[in-house]
Amino acid sequence: MGILSRTSYVIRSKINAILNRAEDPTETLDYSYEQMRDELQDVKQGIADLTTQKKRLQIQKRRLEENVEKHNEQAREAVQQDREDLARKALEKKKSKMNQIEDLEGQIAELQNTQDQLVDKKDELQGRIDEFKTKKETMKARYEAAEASTRVSEAMSGVGDEMADVSRAIENAESRTEEMEARSQAMDELQDTGAFDDALSDEDEIDRELESGRTDREVEAELETLQAEMGTESAADDADAATGDADADVDVGGEDVPDEEVEAELEELQQEEDADASK
């Protein structure tokens, strides 16, 4: 096989595969049904044209038959008038018309025969079309049911074109999410190890260790200072509490005088009220 032949074969194969994928069986069935109906219509049109031609010949035949009858009457009347020459001429025309009628009868018979054949073909084709229509509708129903079942099965199993797109989208999203999670964890790890600090600072690992030690010592020193201060404040609070108790004892002994004065004043007021009431 030559290069051109192989190329042509490959091209035809590709085109045929594309057409097979694009072909809708229901549309093909409908198209075939319409083609058969068009053929039936052509047959009916042929029968109509043939019948029209036959009718024309039959009309022509009737006219010739009328002429034959006329020439026959002419011949009779010519004989009665002793005009043999006219009678002969009338009979000759009658004979010619009868020959034409005979030819027309043969043509009419042929047309009738053809018409009968076309009618039989039309009836047979009509029967085939009706049968094909029934099969067509049955096949379309089966195909549509199978197509719907296939779509449902593909959707449930995830092997359909749309589900494949969804699956790819989910896979891409998962891949991107995992990549971002890994990147985030990597950033955290680098942050913990101080890799970013190295890039932004001139200190090395020894400097950072020393700085950490200094910080720890400063924290411990400040803690000791706070503890010492807290101890001093606690001792001062205890001394203040003792002094306060002593003052309280002294104050309790001196409160009797203000109480006696209040009682005396109260008694004086009551006496004044009693005097006013007696008046």
Secondary structure, DSSP 8 states (H G I E B T S, - for coil): --HHHHHHHHHHHHHHHHHHHH--HHHHHHHHHHHHHHHHHHHHHHHHHHHHHHHHHHHHHHHHHHHHHHHHHHHHHHHHTT-HHHHHHHHHHHHHHHHHHHHHHHHHHHHHHHHHHHHHHHHHHHHHHHHHHHHHHHHHHHHHHHHHHHHHHHHHHT-SHHHHHHHHHHHHHHHHHHHHHHHHHHHHHHHHHTHHHHHH-S--HHHHHHHHHHHHHHHHHHHHHHHHHHHHHHHHHHHHHHHHHHHHHHHHHHTHHHHHHHHHHHHHHHHHHHHHHH-
